[in-house]
Amino acid sequence: MGESDDALDDLRAELAVGVRAYLGMTDRDSAAGQERVQRVCAQLEWFLNGLLREHPGWTRHRYVDGLLPDTVTVTSPVALEIRAMMIWGKGRSQWIEPFLGALRVAATADKIESYEFSFGDAGQGLGRTQFRPRRRRPADPAQWLFTLTSDD
């Protein structure tokens, strides 16, 4: 296992801890719950950058710069779904893409059991909508441009 694989495993473990902490909250709509969601999105941003580093459809000049959550739905005691606006950049330019992520943690350990992350509109391609503060999340596309799964 290489150094980058170890780093990705560390990011995955940190994400699992964050997701489990959010799932364990009783008042997810509180300010503390919103803060926890922001932390999970930040951890997810780092994890996505690690996953995309070697992806053939991505380039080393691109980076995920943020995930602004729209909705977070707890789908089971060990799983959640995040709809967000993904901000990505290349150089000094930034664009937004719709993002949908599903994460499942192990029942008894801080471990991501499975994930599926989809973003970008296959019909339009990347980089069609520049990032602007207060811009709304684009609608989910008919077909996602990227889908990354734990099965890959």
C-alpha positions, 0 to 999 in steps of 0.5 A, spaced: 500 500 500 502 506 497 503 513 501 497 516 497 493 509 499 494 510 506 492 518 506 486 516 503 484 510 508 485 516 513 481 520 510 475 515 509 476 513 517 475 521 519 469 521 514 466 515 518 467 518 525 464 524 522 458 521 519 457 516 526 457 523 530 452 526 526 447 520 526 448 519 533 445 526 534 438 527 537 437 534 535 440 534 528 436 541 526 440 545 532 445 549 530 450 544 533 447 539 528 448 544 522 455 545 524 456 537 524 453 537 517 458 542 515 464 538 518 462 532 514 461 536 508 469 538 509 471 531 511 467 529 504 471 534 500 478 532 502 475 524 501 473 526 494 479 530 492 483 523 494 478 519 490 478 523 484 486 524 484 487 518 480 480 518 476 481 518 469 475 523 467 478 528 472 485 532 471 490 533 477 489 541 475 482 540 478 480 540 485 473 540 490 473 546 494 467 545 497 460 542 498 454 546 500 449 542 503 442 543 501 439 537 504 441 531 509 437 525 510 438 520 515 436 513 511 437 508 516 441 508 523 447 507 519 446 511 513 445 518 510 444 521 504 447 528 502 444 533 496 449 539 496 452 544 491 459 542 489 464 547 488 470 545 484 476 549 481 481 549 476 486 555 477 483 561 480 476 559 476 470 555 480 464 552 478 458 549 481 455 542 480 449 538 483 452 533 488 448 527 491 452 522 496 450 516 500 454 513 505 453 507 510 457 506 516 459 499 519 454 498 525 459 497 530 465 500 528 467 507 525 468 505 518 465 507 512 461 500 509 459 503 503 459 510 499 456 512 492 457 519 490 454 522 484 456 529 481 456 533 474 451 533 468 453 528 463 448 532 458 452 539 459 459 537 461 463 540 467 464 547 468 457 550 465 455 554 471 460 559 475 460 559 482 457 565 485 455 566 493 448 565 494 447 561 487 442 555 488 444 548 487 443 546 480 437 540 479 439 533 479 441 531 472 437 526 468 444 522 468 450 524 472 457 525 469 461 522 475 459 516 479 464 514 484 462 508 489 466 503 494 465 498 489 470 501 484 
